[in-house]
């Protein structure tokens, strides 16, 4: 009789615990926990009810966290499941994995978390449990609800920072490459312009040299012409009537 009473007491304890914080109120319990602690701990995040069933299915809650530039760095699809102790049909956590994964993909979330009070006696689920058959899926007890969010966000924030740093390095590398490319363009353009200018300069020098040669020839011709004129003038000054009439008997008779 005493043993039966103890069993009834434990059942009543679990049932009251479920009634208080789980069962249909599990979602409410998690929401209250988030409002009490999560809003302060995760100021750049949103935690809201998934009411979009256009795809034919929906989860329970969605968590989204953004950086200071309003870029999404973490998103989680939540499903809350509990089963009262006296329920005849016992569900297993794995019964909900496929639907949860589909909801995660449909809503574009990176992670999926099943907050579960199912399989109370299965020690596998008494901690934060990774579901290896699905991408980024975990099963947690309600007491690990906020802890799991925080663990995931720490990893995602670090990953996001690495991505930003990597992108910054890539942009810096691109900037350097662009600068070097621009320098090469300037050098090539200058080289082409220099060659054109150099060719024109050399041609101009050649033309000047040709002009100088021509002027020198003209100068020499003018000098020679001047000399010839002076000789002619000297000869002209030495002439008189007698010299001019020499050998001319007619002119000689006249003189």
C-alpha positions in Angstrom: 0.0 0.0 0.0 2.8 2.4 0.9 4.7 1.6 -2.3 1.6 2.3 -4.3 1.2 5.6 -2.5 4.8 6.6 -3.3 4.2 5.7 -7.0 1.0 7.8 -7.0 2.9 10.7 -5.3 5.7 10.6 -8.0 3.1 10.5 -10.7 1.3 13.4 -9.2 4.5 15.3 -8.8 5.4 14.8 -12.5 1.9 15.6 -13.6 1.9 18.8 -11.6 5.3 19.7 -12.9 4.0 19.1 -16.4 0.8 21.1 -15.7 2.8 23.9 -14.3 5.6 24.4 -16.9 5.0 21.8 -19.6 2.2 20.1 -21.4 0.2 22.7 -23.3 2.1 25.3 -21.3 5.6 24.3 -22.4 5.5 26.9 -25.1 4.3 29.5 -22.7 7.0 28.4 -20.2 9.8 28.9 -22.8 8.4 32.2 -23.9 8.3 33.4 -20.3 11.9 32.3 -19.8 12.9 34.1 -22.9 11.1 37.3 -21.9 12.6 37.2 -18.4 16.2 36.5 -19.4 16.7 36.2 -23.1 15.6 39.7 -24.1 18.3 41.2 -21.9 20.9 38.6 -22.8 20.3 38.7 -26.5 19.4 42.4 -27.3 19.8 42.1 -31.1 17.5 39.0 -31.4 13.8 38.3 -32.0 11.9 35.4 -30.6 8.4 35.0 -32.0 5.6 32.5 -32.7 5.7 30.8 -36.0 2.1 31.5 -37.4 2.9 31.0 -41.1 1.4 27.7 -42.2 1.1 28.4 -45.9 3.5 25.5 -46.7 1.1 23.2 -44.8 3.2 23.0 -41.7 4.8 25.3 -39.1 7.0 25.2 -36.1 6.3 26.7 -32.7 8.8 29.5 -32.4 11.6 31.1 -34.4 14.7 32.8 -33.0 16.6 35.3 -35.2 19.6 37.4 -34.2 21.2 40.2 -36.2 24.5 42.1 -36.0 24.8 45.9 -35.8 24.4 46.2 -39.6 21.1 44.2 -39.4 22.7 41.2 -41.0 21.2 37.8 -39.9 23.8 35.8 -38.0 21.7 33.1 -36.3 18.3 31.6 -36.9 16.6 28.7 -35.0 13.3 26.8 -35.6 11.9 25.6 -32.3 9.4 22.8 -31.6 8.1 22.2 -28.1 6.9 18.7 -27.2 5.7 17.2 -23.9 3.6 14.2 -22.9 1.8 13.8 -19.6 2.8 10.8 -17.5 -0.7 9.2 -17.6 -1.0 9.5 -21.4 -1.6 6.0 -22.9 0.3 6.7 -26.2 4.0 7.5 -25.7 5.7 9.4 -28.4 9.4 9.4 -29.0 11.6 12.4 -29.9 12.5 10.9 -33.2 8.8 11.0 -34.2 9.1 14.8 -34.7 12.6 15.1 -36.3 11.4 14.9 -39.9 8.7 17.5 -39.5 11.0 19.8 -37.6 13.7 19.6 -40.2 11.1 20.3 -42.9 9.9 23.4 -41.0 13.5 24.5 -40.5 14.2 24.4 -44.3 10.8 25.9 -45.2 11.4 28.9 -43.0 15.0 29.2 -44.0 16.4 28.7 -40.5 20.0 27.4 -39.9 19.3 25.4 -36.8 16.4 23.3 -35.4 15.8 22.6 -31.7 13.3 20.2 -30.2 12.5 21.3 -26.6 11.2 18.0 -25.3 9.9 16.3 -22.2 9.4 13.1 -24.1 11.3 9.9 -23.1 11.9 11.0 -19.6 13.8 7.8 -18.8 16.1 8.0 -21.8 19.4 9.5 -20.5 20.5 10.2 -24.1 18.1 13.3 -24.0 18.9 14.5 -20.5 21.5 16.9 -21.9 22.0 18.9 -25.1 21.8 16.2 -27.7 22.9 16.5 -31.3 20.7 14.7 -33.8 23.3 13.3 -36.3 20.8 12.2 -38.9 19.7 15.8 -39.6 21.6 19.0 -40.3 22.0 21.3 -37.3 19.3 19.7 -35.1 19.4 19.4 -31.3 17.1 17.9 -28.6 17.1 19.7 -25.2 15.2 19.7 -22.0 13.4 23.0 -21.1 16.1 23.9 -18.5 18.6 24.0 -21.3 16.5 26.1 -23.6 18.4 29.5 -23.1 21.7 27.8 -22.6 21.5 26.1 -26.0 20.6 29.4 -27.7 23.6 31.1 -26.1 26.0 28.3 -27.1 24.8 28.4 -30.7 25.0 32.2 -30.8 28.6 32.3 -29.4 29.7 30.0 -32.2 27.7 31.9 -34.9 29.0 35.3 -33.7 32.6 34.1 -33.9 32.0 32.5 -37.3 30.3 35.8 -38.4 33.3 37.8 -37.2 35.7 35.5 -39.1 33.6 36.0 -42.2 33.7 39.7 -41.9 37.4 39.7 -41.3 37.9 37.4 -44.3 35.7 39.6 -46.5 37.7 42.6 -45.3 40.9 40.9 -46.2 39.5 39.9 -49.5 38.4 43.5 -50.2 41.7 44.8 -49.1 43.5 42.3 -51.4 41.1 43.4 -54.2 41.9 47.1 -53.4 45.6 46.4 -53.5 45.2 44.4 -56.8 43.1 47.2 -58.2 45.7 49.8 -57.1 48.5 47.8 -58.7 46.5 47.3 -61.8 45.8 51.1 -61.9 49.5 51.7 -61.4 50.3 49.4 -64.3 47.7 51.2 -66.5 49.3 54.5 -65.7 52.7 53.2 -66.3 51.6 51.6 -69.6 49.8 54.8 -70.6 52.8 56.9 -69.7 55.0 54.5 -71.6 52.9 54.8 -74.7 52.6 58.5 -74.4 56.3 58.8 -73.7 57.1 56.7 -76.8 54.8 58.9 -79.0 56.3 62.1 -77.5 59.8 60.7 -77.9 59.2 59.8 -81.5 57.7 63.2 -82.3 60.7 64.9 -80.4 63.2 62.9 -82.5 61.4 63.7 -85.7 61.3 67.4 -84.7 65.1 67.2 -84.0 65.6 65.6 -87.4 63.5 68.3 -89.0 65.5 71.0 -87.2 68.8 69.3 -88.3 67.5 69.2 -91.8 66.5 72.9 -91.6 70.0 73.8 -90.2 71.7 71.9 -93.0 69.5 73.7 -95.5 70.2 77.1 -93.9 73.9 76.3 -93.9 73.7 75.5 -97.6 71.8 78.7 -98.2 74.3 80.6 -96.0 77.2 79.1 -97.9 75.6 79.9 -101.2 75.0 83.4 -100.1 78.6 83.7 -98.9 79.8 82.4 -102.2 77.5 84.7 -104.1 78.7 87.6 -102.0 82.3 86.8 -102.8 81.5 86.5 -106.5 79.8 89.9 -106.3 82.8 91.5 -104.6 85.2 90.0 -107.3 82.9 91.2 -110.0 82.7 94.6 -108.4 86.5 94.7 -108.1 86.9 93.8 -111.7 84.3 96.4 -112.6 86.1 99.2 -110.8 89.3 98.4 -112.7 87.8 98.9 -116.1 88.1 102.0 -118.2 87.5 103.1 -121.8 91.0 102.2 -122.9 90.8 98.7 -121.5 87.4 98.2 -122.9 88.4 99.4 -126.3 91.6 97.5 -126.5 91.7 95.6 -129.8 88.8 97.6 -131.2 90.2 99.9 -134.0 87.0 101.7 -134.4 86.8 102.7 -130.8 90.5 103.5 -130.7 90.1 105.9 -133.6 87.3 107.6 -131.8 89.4 108.0 -128.6 
